[in-house]
Amino acid sequence: YAIKGPERHLIIDAGMDNNSCRQVMEASLKKLEIDLDRTDFFITHCHIDHFGLVTSLVRQGSIIYINRREADMVYRVGSGDIVSDWMTFIEASGFPEDKIENIFPSEGTRPYGPEHTFSFIYLEDGDTLSMGDYHFKCVETPGHTNGHMCLYEPQSKVFMAGDHLLNKITPGIHGFTHENPLKDYLSSLDKVAALDVRLVL
C-alpha cells in the first residue's frame, strides 16, 4: 500500500525482490506519481515477501520504519545466523533429521545480504506514524513473527494488517524464538478485536 503526503510518501510493505514484483511496483508508482526520492517505508515484518523489495526501492534519505525485533531479524537473515535459529527450532520440535533438507535448503538463504545497510527508525506499540491526513497508531501483534506490527488509523478506522490477519487462512506462527508464539498470536487477535475497524487492508 502507498500513502501520498504533501511532502513525503509512505509505502507499507514492498513485496519480494524479483523482476515480476519490481515491474508491478515501478509501474504502480509511476501511475500514482510517487517519487521514490521522497518516499519512506513502513514494514510490518521482516519476511522477504514484505521486506525484500525495499532493498531496490530505498533512496538516500529514505527512512524504514520497523519494530526493533523485526530489524534484528533482518540482520540475522542477512548474516546467515537465521539458519542456526531455524535448525535449533526444527530439532526442538521433533522434526525428523533426515527430512529437514526437504523444507530447509542446506545452503540457507540470504535474500537481503550484509551488503545492504538500512536507515531504520524503530517504532513500538502505541507510537504514532503520521503521513498526510493519516495518523496511524502502531499496534504490536506478535505471533506470525516476534515483532509483527500493524497500523491503525482511528479517525478513518482503517487497519493495516500485514500478515496478522489474512483473507481466507490463518497465518503461519513463526515466532520461534519466543516461548509460546501461539499464545502470543491469540493474545494479538484479542487485542485487535477490541479496535473499532471499518476497513482491513
Residue pairs with C-beta under 8 A, 6 or more apart in sequence:
1 11
1 12
1 13
1 160
1 201
2 9
2 10
2 11
2 12
2 28
2 29
2 32
2 34
3 9
3 10
3 12
3 131
3 132
3 134
4 32
4 34
4 132
5 131
5 132
6 132
7 38
8 38
8 39
8 40
8 131
9 34
9 35
9 38
9 39
9 40
9 131
10 39
10 40
10 41
10 42
10 129
10 131
11 34
11 39
11 40
11 41
11 42
11 57
12 41
12 42
12 43
12 44
12 151
12 160
13 42
13 43
13 44
13 50
13 51
13 162
14 25
14 41
14 43
14 50
14 51
14 52
14 53
14 54
14 57
15 21
15 24
15 25
15 49
15 50
15 52
15 53
16 48
16 49
16 52
16 53
17 48
17 52
17 53
17 55
17 56
17 111
17 112
18 52
21 52
21 53
22 53
22 56
25 53
25 57
29 36
36 57
36 59
36 62
37 59
37 61
39 57
39 59
39 62
40 62
40 63
40 64
40 65
41 54
41 57
41 58
41 62
41 63
41 64
41 65
42 64
42 65
42 66
42 123
42 129
42 151
42 160
43 50
43 51
43 54
43 64
43 65
43 66
43 70
44 50
44 148
44 149
44 150
44 151
44 160
44 161
44 162
44 163
44 164
45 51
45 67
45 70
45 144
45 145
45 147
45 148
45 149
45 162
45 163
46 66
46 70
46 71
46 73
46 74
46 77
46 145
46 147
47 145
47 163
47 174
48 77
48 111
48 112
50 162
50 163
51 74
51 112
52 111
52 112
54 64
54 112
54 118
55 112
55 116
58 64
58 118
58 119
62 119
63 119
63 120
63 121
64 118
64 119
64 120
64 121
65 120
65 121
65 123
65 129
66 74
66 120
66 121
66 122
66 123
66 147
66 149
67 122
67 123
67 124
67 140
67 147
67 148
67 149
68 122
68 124
68 147
69 145
69 146
69 147
70 145
70 146
70 147
70 148
70 149
71 118
71 120
71 122
71 147
72 147
73 82
73 145
73 146
73 147
74 112
74 118
76 82
76 85
77 109
77 110
77 111
77 112
78 110
78 112
78 113
78 114
78 116
79 114
80 108
80 110
82 108
83 104
83 108
85 176
85 177
86 104
86 176
87 100
87 104
89 176
89 177
90 100
90 103
90 104
91 97
95 103
123 129
123 138
123 149
124 138
124 140
125 138
125 139
125 140
125 149
126 137
126 138
127 137
127 138
128 135
128 136
128 137
128 138
129 135
129 136
129 138
129 151
130 136
134 153
134 155
134 156
134 158
135 153
135 154
135 155
136 151
136 152
136 153
136 160
137 151
137 152
137 153
137 154
138 149
138 150
138 151
139 149
139 150
139 151
139 152
139 191
139 192
139 195
140 147
140 148
140 149
140 188
141 148
141 149
141 150
141 162
141 164
141 188
141 191
141 192
142 148
142 175
142 178
142 181
142 184
142 185
142 188
143 164
143 171
143 173
143 175
143 181
143 182
143 184
143 185
143 186
143 187
143 188
143 189
144 162
144 163
144 164
144 171
144 172
144 173
144 174
144 175
144 185
145 163
145 174
145 175
146 175
146 177
146 178
146 181
146 184
148 162
148 163
148 164
148 188
149 162
150 159
150 160
150 161
150 162
150 164
150 192
151 159
151 160
152 158
152 159
152 160
152 195
152 197
153 159
154 196
156 198
156 199
157 196
157 197
157 198
157 199
158 197
158 198
158 199
158 201
159 165
159 192
159 195
159 197
159 199
159 200
159 201
160 201
161 200
161 201
163 171
164 171
164 188
164 192
165 171
165 192
165 200
171 185
173 181
173 182
173 185
174 181
175 181
175 184
175 185
178 184
